[in-house]
Amino acid sequence: MQDDYLDAFGDPEKFGKQPGGDILSNKKTFLLIQALEVANASQKQQLQALLKENTPDKVARVLQIYQDCKIDEWAIAQKDLYLDEALGYIEEIAVTAKRKQPLKDLALLLVKRDY
């Protein structure tokens, strides 16, 4: 999910590439699937049409729909939810806290990275 989020909303200076590669290649990302679920009829129609074309403003138009549908906020909330759940499972492992810390650090790195 973090990769999908960064591809759509990441800072190109940090991410190292222009946002929207998944949009241009019509990948069925978590973001697109959620947008199609929550979008109104007009937005769904626009998204489906955009999936069939490659206009110069395709990325901007899809991102606008994502933002109108609050897909960026949804993705952040989902990432946090999954991270909290994963950290809870790590906490339940019957090993010392010192041995759990590398797993926690890795989980945080993967979910909170901005590159």
WOVEN-V904245 format. One record per residue. N is the residue number from 1. RES is the residue in one small letter. SS is DSSP state (2 for helix, 1 for strand, 0 for the rest). OMEGA is omega in degrees with one decimal (* if undefined). D_LAST is the distance of its C-alpha to the last C-alpha in whole Angstrom. Layout:
N|RES|SS|OMEGA|D_LAST + N|RES|SS|OMEGA|D_LAST
//
This chain:
1|m|0|179.8|13 + 2|q|2|178.1|10 + 3|d|2|177.9|9 + 4|d|2|-179.1|12 + 5|y|2|-178.9|11 + 6|l|2|178.8|7 + 7|d|2|-178.5|10 + 8|a|2|-169.8|12 + 9|f|2|-176.5|11 + 10|g|0|176.4|8 + 11|d|0|-177.7|8 + 12|p|2|178.3|9 + 13|e|2|-179.2|9 + 14|k|2|-174.5|5 + 15|f|2|176.0|4 + 16|g|0|175.9|7 + 17|k|0|179.6|9 + 18|q|0|176.6|12 + 19|p|0|172.1|11 + 20|g|0|179.0|14 + 21|g|2|178.5|15 + 22|d|2|178.6|16 + 23|i|2|-179.1|18 + 24|l|2|-179.5|20 + 25|s|0|176.5|20 + 26|n|0|177.8|22 + 27|k|0|177.9|20 + 28|k|0|-177.7|21 + 29|t|0|173.8|18 + 30|f|2|-178.4|18 + 31|l|2|-179.9|18 + 32|l|2|-179.3|21 + 33|i|2|179.0|23 + 34|q|2|178.9|23 + 35|a|2|178.9|23 + 36|l|2|178.5|26 + 37|e|2|-173.2|28 + 38|v|2|-177.1|28 + 39|a|0|173.5|28 + 40|n|0|-174.9|32 + 41|a|2|-179.3|34 + 42|s|2|179.7|33 + 43|q|2|177.1|29 + 44|k|2|179.7|30 + 45|q|2|178.5|32 + 46|q|2|178.8|30 + 47|l|2|-179.9|27 + 48|q|2|176.9|29 + 49|a|2|180.0|30 + 50|l|2|177.2|27 + 51|l|0|-177.4|26 + 52|k|0|-176.7|29 + 53|e|0|177.4|28 + 54|n|0|178.1|26 + 55|t|0|-179.9|27 + 56|p|0|-178.2|25 + 57|d|0|-176.8|24 + 58|k|2|-177.1|23 + 59|v|2|-178.8|19 + 60|a|2|-179.1|21 + 61|r|2|178.2|23 + 62|v|2|179.3|21 + 63|l|2|177.4|19 + 64|q|2|176.5|22 + 65|i|2|177.3|23 + 66|y|2|-178.7|20 + 67|q|2|177.6|21 + 68|d|2|179.2|24 + 69|c|0|179.4|24 + 70|k|0|179.3|22 + 71|i|2|177.7|19 + 72|d|2|178.5|16 + 73|e|2|178.6|18 + 74|w|2|-177.9|20 + 75|a|2|178.3|16 + 76|i|2|179.2|15 + 77|a|2|179.4|19 + 78|q|2|179.1|19 + 79|k|2|179.5|15 + 80|d|2|178.3|17 + 81|l|2|-179.7|21 + 82|y|2|178.2|19 + 83|l|2|178.8|18 + 84|d|2|179.4|21 + 85|e|2|180.0|23 + 86|a|2|179.3|21 + 87|l|2|175.7|22 + 88|g|2|178.0|25 + 89|y|2|177.7|26 + 90|i|2|-179.4|25 + 91|e|2|-178.8|27 + 92|e|2|-179.6|30 + 93|i|0|-176.0|30 + 94|a|0|173.1|33 + 95|v|0|-178.2|31 + 96|t|0|180.0|31 + 97|a|2|-179.8|28 + 98|k|2|-179.2|27 + 99|r|2|178.9|27 + 100|k|2|-172.3|25 + 101|q|2|177.9|22 + 102|p|2|177.6|20 + 103|l|2|177.9|20 + 104|k|2|179.9|19 + 105|d|2|179.3|16 + 106|l|2|178.9|15 + 107|a|2|178.9|15 + 108|l|2|179.4|13 + 109|l|2|-177.2|10 + 110|l|2|-174.6|10 + 111|v|2|-174.9|11 + 112|k|2|-177.7|9 + 113|r|0|179.0|6 + 114|d|0|180.0|4 + 115|y|0|*|0
//
